[in-house]
């Protein structure tokens, strides 16, 4: 099987189409889909050598699969990471990094503004293993430094965060981590490597829910971990091999093929999201709009310094709280009500009652998740149609 290596001079868009490609002797132009759980050996001696690590080759698709390998290599090339490992979901990626890289007695510092399931892992699951944590205002670099302890081993954050699109200073936080010998783990699902590459700013590990913008069409679940070979060898590989949060080859193939259009899609998402955010900001029934590239975003300058586009998600608040938010959702004709995001179709959700429903009212208030807050994942429809749908729904709300 021939491998398409990564030339040093290839640009991002080319990497998204070509990096990591392996061809069988049939010389197919579309990457092959290997739907197999196991692999045959020429002889028992070959099987023994593979299991000992003396020779390369696949053994079992829980450990590795050619289609999955192509997806991993292409994502690693796009993020600028040494290696990548795919998982069944984004939460499997997050949980695997934290549980593989931490042990009893370790401490984690995490940004308070994060996805509800990530917060559950940090607050509820890690303590069961004797791993402590401190939550901070991620936008305050000084808060990260203040929270550091001798036993701090990881700093975990999302930027932009879900759902309020808070931005974390990647360079600033990474410098703090380096000084204390800790690792920075960044959830890059909202921006994708098309818009932001945290490793270039000093981060050590990047995780994705590839279910979102990487897939781009709401079809299949997946996750990805990007890191250096040392973290893989010392912590991650053994954990993944023995706990089995493996992605299916079919899902990996879908996400691999989606990478070919990632850059083009993200540019279109950004263009439409910017237009929609401007429309919402000018509407009398909208009290607040959050979009990283709008000048009124609290961290507008930092967002532009770290990102090549504002992303495809807009958060906004309507007058009248939950009642008005639900009226708006019920009045929409084009936009679907869904807690997913990153789809070609525009999707809207009410975080207070969905993604952040299990948080306490105090925790939601600290994150800025109010009763009137809505998160809109702007799709690839015409932006004018999206704005028209919002306009008629806002009149009802």
N, C-alpha and C positions, 0 to 999 in steps of 0.2 A: 504494500500500500504506500503510495507516494504522498509525501507531505508538502504542502505549500508553505514554505518558510516566510517569515516576516522581514522584508527588506527594510533597512533603517530609514529609507527616504519616503516610505509610503505615508500618505496623509490619512486622517481619520476616516474619511468617507470610503477610501480604498480598503483600509483595514476592516471596516464593517462588512465589506463584500467578500474579501479574499483571505483574511488572516486565519490560520489554523486549518485550512481546507486540506482534507485527505481524500485521495482518489483511489478507487479500486482499479484492477486491471481493465475494467470496462471503460474507464476514462469518462465517467459521467460528469456533466457540467453542474448539475444540481447535487448538493451534498447527499450522500447516501444515508438512508435510515436503517439502522441495524436493530431490528426488533428481535433480540435474542437475550436469554438470561444467562446462557453458558457458552463455553468455547471448547473446542476439541483440541487435543494435542497429538502430535505425530507419534509420541511414545511416552511411557511413564516417566522416563528420565527428563523429558522436556517439562512435564507437569511439575516434577520436583524442583527443577531449576527455576521455574517461574515463581513458585511459592516461596522459594528461598531468596528471591530477588537477584539471582545470579544472571538471569536474562530477562529481557523485556517481554511484553505481551500481555494480553487480557486473560483473566481467569474466571471472572464472574461479574455480571453487570451491576451488582451492588458495589463492587470495587472500582469498576471502570468499564466504559463502553465507547467504541469509536465515535459514534454520533455525539455522545455527551462530551467526549474529549475535544471535538471540534468547537462545540459551544464554549467550553471552558477556555480554550486557547484564544478564541476570538474576543471574548470578554476581557481576558487578561491583556490582550494587545490594546484594546480600546481604553482601558483604565490605566495602562502603564504599570501593570503589576507583573511580578515574576510568574505567578501561577494563579489559577482559578479553580474552584471546585463548586460544581452545581449541586443544588439540593432540591427537594420536592416542593418547597414553598419558601417565601421570604422569611417567615418566622422560623423555619428550620435552619436557615442560614444564620439568623441572629442568635438563636439558642445554641447552635453548635459552636459558634465563636466564643460565646461567653462561658459555656460549660466546658469546652475543651481547653480554653486558655486560663481558667481560674481554678483555684482550689480553696479548701477551707482556710480561713484566716485572711484571705485576700479582700481587697476593697475596690469598689467601682465608683467612679464619679460619672454621673449621667445628666444630660440636659433634661430639665423638667418637661419641656415641650417635645413630646414624642408620641408615637402611635400607641393606642391603649394596650395592645397585646405586648408590645415591647416593655411598657411600664409594668405590666403584670409580671413579666419574667424577672425584671430587676427588683421589684418590690416584694413579690410573693414566692418566686421559685428559687432564686439565688440564696436567700436567707436559710432555706431548708438545708443547704449544704455548707452553712457557716460562712457565707460570702456576704459582707456588708456593703452598704451603698450610701452615697450622699447625692441628693438631687439639687441641681443649681439652675439659676437663670442662665441658659446657654449663651445669651447675647452679652453677658457680662464676663469678660475675660478674667477680671480680678476674682470673680466668684469661683472660677475653676482653680486658680492658684490657691485660694484660701481653703478649698475643700481637700486639697491633696494631703495624703498621709504617707508615712513610711511604707505601709502595706498596700498602697494604691497600685494596681497593676493595669487597669484599663480605664479609658475615658470613652464613653459611648454617647453618640449624638446623631441627630438627623438635621440636615440643612439642605433645602428648606424643610421646616418641620411640618408635621401633620397635626391639625388642619390649618394652623394660623400662619404658616409660612414664615416663621421666625428664622433668622439667619445666624449661623455661628461662625466666628472668625477662625477659619481653619488653620492659618499660619500661627495665630496667637496661641490657640489651644495646643497645637502640635509642639510648639516650643516648650510649653509648660510640661507636657508629657515627656519630652526628651530629657529635660532637666531632671526629672524624677525617675527616669527609667521605666516609664509606663508606655502602653500602646494606645493609640487613638483609633477607635472603630467608628466609621462613618456610614450611616444609611444614606445611600445616594439614589434611592428609588425615584424621588420626585424630579431630580435634575437629569439623571442618566449621564453616562460618559460623553454624550453628545454636547452637553452644556457645562459639565463640571467634572473635574478629575481630582478628587481629594488628595491622592498620593502626590500630585505635583505641588501641593501646599504643605506637605509634611506628614499627612496621615499614614498610618501603617497598614490598616485593614479596611476594606470597603465591602459592604454588604448590599444586596439588592433583593427586592421582591421583583423578579423578572416577570411576574404575573401582570405587572402594571405596564409602563411605557415600553419596556423591552419587547414584550409580546405585542402590545399595541392594539390588539383587536378583541380582548376579553375572552380568549379561547382556552387558555391552559395555565395551570399553576406552575410556579417555578421559583427558585432562589439561586443566588450566586454569592460566593465568598472569594474575594480577591486579596492576596497577601503575598509576603515573600516566602521563599522556600524554607527558611529557618522556622517560621511559625507553622508551616505545613508539616515539616518533618518532626518538630519537637512536640507539637500539640494536636494539630487538626487531623492529619491523615489517619492515625490510629483511632481517633474518636469516630470519624465518619465511617471507617471500615467496619467497626464493631457495633455501632448503633444504627446504621442503615437509613439515614434520611435521604435516600437516593431519589434523583429525578428520573422519570421514565424517559427512555430514549425518544419516544414520540414527542413528548413535551419539549425536550431539549432541541429536537429538530425544528419544531415550530418556532421556538425562540431564536434559534440560530438563523433561520431564514428571515425572521423579522429584523434582525440586526442590519440586513442589507439596506433597509429603508429607514433606519433609525434617525439618522441625521436629517433627512428630508422631512420626516414626520415631525420631529421635534421643532424644527424651524416653523412648520405650519401651525403646530400647537401654540407656539410662542406668539406668532403673529396674531392669531385669532384671540388668544387669551388677553393680550394687550388691548385689543380693540374692545373686547367685552368688559374688561376692567374699567376702561375709560367711560363706556356707556353706563355702567352701574354707578360709577362715582358721580355722574351727573344726574342721577335719578333722585327725585325728592323723597321717595320712600326707602331709600337705602341710606343707612346712617354711618356705615363704615365699609371700606373696601381695602383688602390686603392683597397686593400683588408685588413681588420683589422688585420689578423694574419700574414701578410707578414712583415718581419723585416724593410722594407723600408716605411711602413705606418707611418705617422707622430705621431700617438698615439698608436703604436704597443704595448708598455708595458702596457698602461692603458687598452687597449682592452683585453689583456690576463689576467689582474687582475680582470676584471668584467665579462668576457664571457668564456664559456667552449668550444667555437668553434668560428671560424671566420664568420659563417653564409653562406648563399647560394647565396649572391649577390656580383658581381665583377663589378667595374667601370673601364673603360679604355678609353684612348684618342688616336685617330689615326691622322696621318699627313693628312693635306688637308682639315680640317674642315668639314662643313656640306656636301659638295660634296662627299668627301671620305667616310664619315659615311653612306651616303645614298647608295653609290656604294656597300659598304660592306653589308648593309642590303639586297639589291636586289640580291646579289650573294649567300646568305646563302641558304643551301638546307635542313638542319636538324633543325636549330634554327628558331623559329617563331618570326616575328616582332609583338610585342604586348606591350602595356603599363602596362599590369598586371604583377604580379610577384608572386613567391611562388608556382608555379605550378610544377607538376611532369615533365612537358615539359619545355625545356630551352626556354626562352623568352628574346628578346632584344628590347630596345627602345632608342630613341634619345631624351633625356630630354629637350633639347633646344626647340624642336618643338612639344613636347607632354606634359608631366607632368608639365613642368616649362615654357610653352609657353606664359602664360599670365603675367609673370614677366617682368619687364623692363630689358633692356640689362645690366644696372648698377647693378640691383639686382642679375641677373644671374652671372655676373662677380664676385660679392662679395661672391657668394656661390661656385665658381669654376666650374660652369656649362658652359663649352665652346662649340663652334660649333662642335668640334671633339669628344666630350664626349659621350660615350655609356654606358648604364646600362644593364648588363647581369644578368638575374636570372638563375642560373645554375640548371638544372633539374636533374632528376634521370636516364637519359640515361648514357651509358658508357662514362666516361670522355674522353677517347681516340677519340671517335666519335665526341664529342663536339669540341675538339681541332682540329681535321681534318677539320671539317666544317669551323671553324674560320680561319684556315690556308689558305684554298683555297679561301675564301672570302677576306682575307687580301691581297692576291696576286692580286686580281682584283682591290681592293680599292687603 
